[in-house]
């Protein structure tokens, strides 16, 4: 992703399903914010949880964090803060 060389990715939200996380990622990318759902394109989601409760992370580059949160709120996407953040 151009312009973000060596910049850390941070988790800004968690979701109960891969579909919700992918929707939020797409919404951010449509707004020009690079976003990542770890495991989304590697196929690691397929059949991995089979209905078991789990959390799917949404990540952005650290410099895009504030802008991404504003955009998710503007779109009224439910934001669940990651458990490891205060």
N, C-alpha and C positions, 0 to 999 in steps of 0.2 A: 504494500500500500504506500504509494508515493508520499513523501513529506513526513513520514512517521518512523523513519529508520531508527532503530534501537529504542523507541519509545515504548514503555510498558503498557500492556493491556490491563484494564481493571474491570471487575465485575460490577455492573451498576444495578442489576436487577436479577431476580430469579423468577421462574415460571413453573407451573405444575405440569405443563405439557410442552412437547417439542413444537407443536403447532403455534402455541401462543408466543414462544420465544422467536420462532421464525417470522411470525407476523410483525413483531416489534422490530426485529432486525431489518426487515424489508422497509418498514416505515422510516426508520432512521436513514437507511441508505437512499431512499427516495428524497430525503431532505439534505442529502449531501454529506452525511455523517457515516464514516466507515464503522461497521459493527460486525461482531462475530458471535456465533453460537457454537462453542466447541463441540466437535463431533458431528455437526450437522451434515457436512459434505463427505465425511469419511465413511458414512454408513453405520457408525457405531450406535445410532438410535434404534435401528431396525431390530425389533424383537428383544431388545436388551432388558426392558423392564416388565413387559407383559402385564401391565395394569398395576404394578407395584408403585407405591408413592415414591417420588423422587423429585429433585429440583433441577431445572435446566437453566444454565447461566446465560446472560447476555453481557457481552463485553464490548468496550470501546477503548480507544486510545485515551490515555490519561488527559491529554489536552482537550479532548472533546467531551469529557464527562459532564460538565455543567450544561453545555449546549444540548447534549443528548437527553438529559433528564428533563430539561425545559420542553423539548420536543415531544417526549413521551407523555408528559402532563398535558400539553396542548392537545394531543390526540386522544386524551382520556384513556390511555393504556394503563392498566393497573400495574403499579410498580411495587414489587415486594423486595425490600432491601435484602441483600445477601446476609446470611447469618454471621459471617466473619467480620462484617463492618459494624461499627457502632452507630 
